[in-house]
C-alpha cells in the first residue's frame, strides 16, 4: 500500500475489492446523461480470465481519500507491444477518479512505481491490453453520448493529466455521419472496383455460417491490416477465439460485409452494429437480472436511429484502391431500409489518412476527440 498526502493507494487483491473497483465508475457517472458504462461482467472478465494475461502483467489499484474510494486504475505491461514498438512502457487504463488532482496524481504515481519496479521507463495511456479495449481520454465532445465500445470521462481528467506532465502521443477522432439518400454512385464504383481487381463481396447467410466460414478470416485480416497502427500487438489464437465467442454470435450478418479476392482470401471487411449506447445505459452496467432485455430489444426488436461503425479493415495490398466502396454499397442501403439515419464511426486515428478520406465522401461532423498520453518515468 502506498500513500500521497491524504490519498492511499491499495492494490486490488480480493473479489470484494474487484467488485468495488468495477462499481466505482458506475457510481461516479450514475447521473451523467452521456456516459455509457462498460458491462461489469466484461470488465471482470478482462481483468481475470483475459487470454492476454497469459503474457501480460496487470495490477488494478484503488485510491482512498478520507476513508472512501476516490479513484481506480489498472497498471499493465504488454511485452508483445513493447517488443513490436521497441518501447519499455507501462500502460494505464480503466482510470477514473473524483475531481481531485491529488487522487489523479497518486494513481498515476502508483502505476509509474509499479512499472519502474519491472524495468519500465515510460508511462503510456489510457490504453488497454489490446487495440480492442477501450482506450484514450476524451478531450473534446463531453456533451455527446459515448458509444458502447469507448470510454467517457469528465473534462477534468485531461486537465489533471496535463498538470501531471503527460504529453500527447496520439489522438483519435470520431465522426457522426448522416446516411446518404443516394448510394448509386457507390454501387457504380463498387462494380468498377470489383471487375478491375477480380474481387467479390460476400454477405454470410447467418451467424452459424459466419462462425464456421469467416470469423477466423476476419481477425487474421485485422491482425494484418492493423499491424502498424498505434499500440497494436498481434492477437494469438486464444485471443482471437475469445473475441469470436464474445461478439460474433450477436452480429447482424447484413452489417458485416466481407471482400474476397480471386483466390478466396479475405482482403476487406467491416463490422457495424445497431447503436447499443442507450440500451447499455439502461442496464446500469449489469446484465442481470433485467439488463439483458434492453440489449435484446436494441439488437433485434427496436433499433436506435444510429449504427456504430466498429471496425473496418483492408489488406495492405489493396489500400487506396477503393474497396471501401464495396462496403458502403452493401451496408448503407440496408441500413437506410431499416430506418437508420446516422452512423457513429467510433475512434479513428487522426493520422490514418485512408479512413479519414472515407468519411469526406459523406455529410459528417467531428463529434469527439480522445487522446493517449506518454511521460518518461523519473
C-alpha positions as CSV (number, residue, x, y, z in Angstrom):
1,X,0.0,0.0,0.0
2,X,1.3,3.5,-0.9
3,X,0.0,6.9,0.0
4,X,0.3,10.5,-1.3
5,X,-0.7,13.2,1.3
6,X,-4.2,12.0,2.4
7,X,-4.6,9.6,-0.6
8,X,-4.0,5.9,0.0
9,X,-3.4,3.5,-3.0
10,X,-4.3,-0.1,-2.4
11,X,-3.7,-3.0,-4.8
12,X,-6.9,-4.9,-5.7
13,X,-6.3,-8.5,-4.5
14,X,-9.7,-9.8,-3.4
15,X,-13.1,-10.4,-5.1
16,X,-14.7,-7.8,-2.9
17,X,-12.1,-5.2,-4.0
18,X,-12.6,-6.1,-7.6
19,X,-16.4,-5.6,-7.2
20,X,-15.6,-2.2,-5.6
21,X,-13.2,-1.4,-8.5
22,X,-16.0,-2.1,-11.0
23,X,-18.7,-0.3,-9.1
24,X,-16.7,2.9,-8.6
25,X,-17.1,4.2,-12.1
26,X,-20.8,3.2,-12.3
27,X,-21.4,5.3,-9.2
28,X,-19.2,8.2,-10.3
29,X,-21.2,8.6,-13.5
30,X,-24.6,7.5,-12.4
31,X,-26.3,10.9,-13.1
32,X,-24.3,11.7,-16.3
33,X,-26.5,11.5,-19.4
34,X,-23.6,11.0,-21.8
35,X,-21.8,8.1,-20.0
36,X,-22.2,4.6,-21.4
37,X,-20.9,2.0,-18.9
38,X,-18.7,-0.9,-19.7
39,X,-20.7,-4.0,-18.6
40,X,-19.4,-5.2,-15.2
41,X,-19.1,-8.8,-16.5
42,X,-16.8,-7.6,-19.3
43,X,-14.6,-5.6,-17.0
44,X,-14.3,-8.5,-14.6
45,X,-13.5,-11.0,-17.4
46,X,-10.9,-8.6,-18.9
47,X,-9.1,-8.4,-15.6
48,X,-9.4,-12.1,-14.5
49,X,-9.9,-14.5,-17.5
50,X,-8.5,-12.4,-20.3
51,X,-6.2,-14.6,-22.5
52,X,-3.8,-11.6,-22.7
53,X,-3.0,-12.2,-19.1
54,X,-1.0,-15.3,-20.2
55,X,1.7,-12.9,-21.4
56,X,0.8,-9.5,-19.9
57,X,1.3,-8.3,-16.4
58,X,-1.5,-6.3,-14.8
59,X,-2.4,-4.8,-11.4
60,X,-5.6,-2.9,-10.6
61,X,-5.4,-0.3,-7.8
62,X,-8.0,1.6,-5.7
63,X,-7.4,5.1,-4.3
64,X,-8.9,6.0,-0.9
65,X,-9.4,9.5,0.4
66,X,-10.9,10.2,3.8
67,X,-11.7,6.5,4.1
68,X,-13.8,6.4,0.9
69,X,-12.9,5.0,-2.5
70,X,-12.0,8.0,-4.7
71,X,-10.4,6.5,-7.8
72,X,-9.2,3.4,-9.6
73,X,-6.7,2.4,-12.3
74,X,-5.1,-0.6,-13.9
75,X,-1.4,-0.8,-14.5
76,X,-0.3,-3.2,-17.2
77,X,2.6,-4.3,-19.3
78,X,2.2,-5.8,-22.7
79,X,5.6,-7.2,-23.6
80,X,4.5,-8.0,-27.2
81,X,3.6,-4.4,-27.8
82,X,6.8,-3.2,-26.2
83,X,8.8,-5.6,-28.4
84,X,6.9,-4.6,-31.5
85,X,7.3,-0.9,-30.9
86,X,10.8,-1.1,-29.3
87,X,9.5,0.6,-26.1
88,X,9.6,-0.1,-22.3
89,X,6.1,1.2,-21.5
90,X,3.8,0.6,-18.6
91,X,0.3,1.3,-19.7
92,X,-2.6,2.7,-17.6
93,X,-6.2,2.2,-18.3
94,X,-9.6,1.8,-16.6
95,X,-8.7,5.1,-14.8
96,X,-11.5,7.0,-13.0
97,X,-11.3,9.4,-10.1
98,X,-13.2,12.2,-8.3
99,X,-12.4,15.8,-9.1
100,X,-9.3,15.9,-7.0
101,X,-5.9,16.3,-8.5
102,X,-4.2,14.6,-5.6
103,X,-6.2,11.4,-6.3
104,X,-5.3,11.5,-10.0
105,X,-1.6,12.1,-9.3
106,X,-1.5,9.3,-6.7
107,X,-3.0,6.8,-9.1
108,X,-0.5,7.7,-11.9
109,X,2.4,7.6,-9.4
110,X,1.3,4.1,-8.4
111,X,1.3,2.9,-12.0
112,X,4.7,4.5,-12.6
113,X,6.2,3.0,-9.5
114,X,4.8,-0.4,-10.3
115,X,6.2,-0.2,-13.9
116,X,9.6,1.1,-12.7
117,X,9.9,-1.9,-10.4
118,X,9.5,-4.1,-13.5
119,X,12.0,-2.2,-15.6
120,X,9.7,0.1,-17.5
121,X,10.8,3.7,-18.2
122,X,7.7,5.4,-19.7
123,X,4.1,5.8,-18.8
124,X,1.5,5.4,-21.6
125,X,-2.2,5.6,-21.7
126,X,-5.1,5.3,-21.3
127,X,-4.6,2.2,-23.4
128,X,-5.5,-1.4,-22.7
129,X,-4.1,-4.9,-23.2
130,X,-5.1,-4.8,-26.9
131,X,-6.4,-2.4,-29.5
132,X,-10.0,-3.6,-29.0
133,X,-10.1,-2.5,-25.4
134,X,-11.5,1.0,-24.5
135,X,-8.7,3.5,-24.9
136,X,-8.0,7.2,-24.9
137,X,-9.0,10.1,-22.7
138,X,-11.8,12.2,-24.0
139,X,-10.6,15.8,-24.7
140,X,-13.5,17.0,-26.9
141,X,-17.2,16.1,-27.1
142,X,-18.2,16.0,-23.5
143,X,-21.8,16.9,-24.4
144,X,-22.1,13.9,-26.8
145,X,-23.2,10.5,-25.8
146,X,-20.5,7.9,-25.8
147,X,-20.7,4.6,-27.5
148,X,-20.7,1.1,-26.1
149,X,-17.0,0.4,-27.1
150,X,-15.5,3.7,-25.9
151,X,-15.0,5.3,-22.6
152,X,-16.5,8.6,-21.5
153,X,-14.8,10.9,-18.9
154,X,-15.3,14.3,-17.3
155,X,-13.3,17.3,-18.6
156,X,-11.1,17.5,-15.5
157,X,-9.4,14.2,-16.5
158,X,-7.4,15.8,-19.3
159,X,-6.8,18.9,-17.3
160,X,-5.3,16.9,-14.5
161,X,-3.3,14.8,-17.0
162,X,-1.8,17.9,-18.4
163,X,-1.0,19.2,-15.0
164,X,0.7,15.9,-14.2
165,X,3.0,16.4,-17.1
166,X,1.6,13.9,-19.5
167,X,2.2,14.8,-23.2
168,X,0.0,14.0,-26.2
169,X,1.2,10.9,-28.1
170,X,-1.7,10.4,-30.5
171,X,-5.3,11.5,-31.0
172,X,-8.3,9.6,-32.2
173,X,-11.3,11.4,-33.7
174,X,-14.9,10.3,-34.0
175,X,-17.5,11.4,-36.6
176,X,-21.2,11.3,-36.9
177,X,-22.2,10.5,-40.5
178,X,-25.6,11.3,-42.0
179,X,-26.8,8.4,-44.1
180,X,-26.8,9.5,-47.8
181,X,-30.1,9.5,-49.5
182,X,-28.5,8.2,-52.7
183,X,-25.9,5.4,-52.8
184,X,-26.0,4.6,-56.5
185,X,-22.6,6.3,-57.1
186,X,-21.1,3.9,-54.6
187,X,-22.7,0.9,-56.3
188,X,-21.3,2.0,-59.7
189,X,-17.8,2.5,-58.1
190,X,-18.1,-0.9,-56.4
191,X,-18.9,-2.6,-59.7
192,X,-15.8,-1.0,-61.4
193,X,-13.5,-1.9,-58.4
194,X,-14.8,-5.5,-58.3
195,X,-14.1,-6.1,-62.0
196,X,-10.8,-4.3,-62.0
197,X,-9.3,-6.3,-59.2
198,X,-11.4,-9.5,-59.6
199,X,-13.0,-9.2,-56.2
200,X,-16.4,-10.2,-54.9
201,X,-18.5,-9.1,-51.9
202,X,-19.8,-11.7,-49.6
203,X,-22.6,-11.5,-47.0
204,X,-22.8,-14.6,-44.9
205,X,-26.1,-16.4,-44.7
206,X,-26.4,-16.4,-41.0
207,X,-24.2,-16.3,-37.8
208,X,-23.6,-20.0,-37.9
209,X,-22.2,-19.7,-41.4
210,X,-20.1,-16.7,-40.3
211,X,-18.7,-18.6,-37.3
212,X,-17.8,-21.6,-39.4
213,X,-16.5,-20.0,-42.6
214,X,-15.4,-16.4,-41.9
215,X,-14.8,-15.4,-38.3
216,X,-11.2,-16.6,-38.2
217,X,-10.5,-14.9,-41.5
218,X,-11.8,-11.6,-40.2
219,X,-9.4,-11.5,-37.3
220,X,-6.5,-12.8,-39.4
221,X,-7.1,-9.9,-41.7
222,X,-7.3,-7.4,-38.8
223,X,-4.0,-8.7,-37.5
224,X,-2.5,-8.0,-40.9
225,X,-4.0,-4.6,-41.6
226,X,-3.8,-3.2,-38.0
227,X,-0.2,-4.3,-37.6
228,X,1.2,-0.7,-38.0
229,X,-1.5,1.1,-36.1
230,X,-0.7,2.8,-32.8
231,X,-0.1,0.4,-29.8
232,X,-1.2,-2.7,-31.7
233,X,0.1,-6.1,-30.7
234,X,-0.5,-9.3,-32.6
235,X,-3.5,-11.4,-31.4
236,X,-2.8,-15.0,-30.8
237,X,-5.3,-17.8,-31.4
238,X,-6.6,-17.7,-27.8
239,X,-7.3,-14.0,-28.0
240,X,-9.0,-14.4,-31.4
241,X,-11.2,-17.2,-30.2
242,X,-12.3,-15.2,-27.2
243,X,-13.2,-12.2,-29.4
244,X,-15.1,-14.5,-31.7
245,X,-17.0,-16.2,-28.9
246,X,-17.9,-12.9,-27.2
247,X,-19.0,-10.9,-30.2
248,X,-19.6,-12.8,-33.5
249,X,-22.8,-14.7,-32.4
250,X,-24.5,-11.3,-31.9
251,X,-23.5,-9.6,-35.1
252,X,-26.1,-8.9,-37.8
253,X,-24.5,-10.5,-40.9
254,X,-26.1,-7.9,-43.1
255,X,-23.9,-5.3,-41.3
256,X,-20.7,-7.4,-41.7
257,X,-19.7,-7.2,-45.4
258,X,-16.6,-9.1,-46.4
259,X,-14.5,-8.9,-49.6
260,X,-12.6,-11.8,-51.1
261,X,-10.0,-11.9,-53.9
262,X,-10.0,-14.4,-56.8
263,X,-8.0,-16.9,-54.7
264,X,-10.6,-17.0,-51.9
265,X,-8.6,-14.8,-49.5
266,X,-10.5,-12.2,-47.4
267,X,-9.0,-8.8,-48.2
268,X,-11.5,-6.5,-46.7
269,X,-14.3,-6.4,-44.1
270,X,-16.3,-4.1,-41.8
271,X,-18.3,-4.7,-38.7
272,X,-21.2,-2.5,-37.8
273,X,-24.0,-2.9,-35.2
274,X,-27.1,-1.0,-34.2
275,X,-26.1,1.5,-31.6
276,X,-26.4,-0.1,-28.1
277,X,-25.5,3.1,-26.2
278,X,-28.9,3.9,-24.8
279,X,-29.6,0.2,-24.1
280,X,-26.4,-0.2,-22.2
281,X,-27.2,3.0,-20.2
282,X,-30.4,1.3,-19.1
283,X,-28.6,-1.8,-17.9
284,X,-26.6,0.4,-15.4
285,X,-23.6,-1.8,-16.2
286,X,-25.3,-5.1,-15.2
287,X,-26.9,-7.7,-17.5
288,X,-28.8,-9.3,-14.6
289,X,-31.5,-9.5,-13.5
290,X,-33.1,-7.5,-16.3
291,X,-30.4,-5.6,-18.1
292,X,-30.1,-8.2,-20.9
293,X,-33.6,-7.4,-22.1
294,X,-32.6,-3.8,-23.1
295,X,-29.8,-5.2,-25.3
296,X,-32.1,-7.8,-26.9
297,X,-34.6,-5.1,-27.8
298,X,-31.8,-2.8,-29.2
299,X,-30.3,-5.6,-31.3
300,X,-33.3,-7.4,-32.6
301,X,-36.6,-5.6,-31.9
302,X,-36.4,-1.8,-31.8
303,X,-33.4,-0.2,-33.4
304,X,-32.0,3.2,-32.4
305,X,-31.6,5.6,-35.4
306,X,-27.8,5.2,-35.4
307,X,-25.4,2.4,-36.3
308,X,-21.9,2.1,-34.9
309,X,-19.1,1.5,-37.4
310,X,-16.9,-0.6,-35.1
311,X,-14.2,-1.9,-37.4
312,X,-13.0,-1.7,-41.0
313,X,-10.0,-3.4,-42.4
314,X,-8.5,-3.6,-45.9
315,X,-5.4,-5.7,-46.7
316,X,-2.3,-3.5,-47.2
317,X,-2.0,-4.6,-50.8
318,X,-5.5,-3.2,-51.6
319,X,-5.3,0.1,-49.7
320,X,-6.1,3.1,-51.8
321,X,-7.9,1.1,-54.4
322,X,-11.5,1.9,-53.5
323,X,-12.5,-1.2,-51.6
324,X,-14.5,0.9,-49.1
325,X,-17.0,1.5,-52.0
326,X,-17.9,-2.2,-51.8
327,X,-18.5,-2.0,-48.1
328,X,-20.6,1.2,-48.3
329,X,-22.6,0.0,-51.3
330,X,-23.6,-3.1,-49.4
331,X,-24.3,-1.8,-45.9
332,X,-25.7,1.7,-46.3
333,X,-28.7,0.8,-48.5
334,X,-29.6,-2.0,-46.0
335,X,-29.2,0.5,-43.1
336,X,-31.5,3.1,-44.8
337,X,-34.1,0.4,-45.4
338,X,-34.1,-0.4,-41.7
339,X,-34.6,3.2,-40.8
340,X,-31.1,4.2,-39.6
341,X,-30.3,7.8,-40.1
342,X,-26.8,8.2,-38.8
343,X,-23.5,6.3,-38.4
344,X,-21.0,6.8,-35.5
345,X,-17.5,6.0,-36.7
346,X,-16.0,5.2,-33.3
347,X,-12.4,6.1,-32.8
348,X,-10.1,6.6,-35.8
349,X,-6.5,7.7,-35.6
350,X,-6.3,11.3,-36.9
351,X,-3.1,10.2,-38.7
352,X,-4.9,7.4,-40.6
353,X,-5.3,9.1,-43.9
354,X,-7.2,6.3,-45.6
355,X,-10.0,6.1,-43.1
356,X,-10.2,9.9,-42.8
357,X,-10.6,10.2,-46.6
358,X,-13.5,7.7,-46.5
359,X,-15.7,10.0,-44.3
360,X,-15.1,13.0,-46.5
361,X,-17.4,11.3,-49.0
362,X,-20.4,11.9,-46.7
363,X,-22.0,14.7,-44.7
364,X,-20.1,14.4,-41.5
365,X,-19.4,16.1,-38.2
366,X,-16.4,15.6,-35.9
367,X,-18.1,15.0,-32.6
368,X,-15.4,13.7,-30.3
369,X,-11.6,13.5,-29.8
370,X,-9.7,11.3,-27.4
371,X,-6.0,11.2,-26.6
372,X,-3.3,8.8,-25.5
373,X,-0.5,10.3,-23.4
374,X,3.1,9.5,-22.6
375,X,5.5,10.6,-19.9
376,X,9.1,9.4,-19.0
377,X,9.3,7.7,-15.6
378,X,11.8,9.5,-13.4
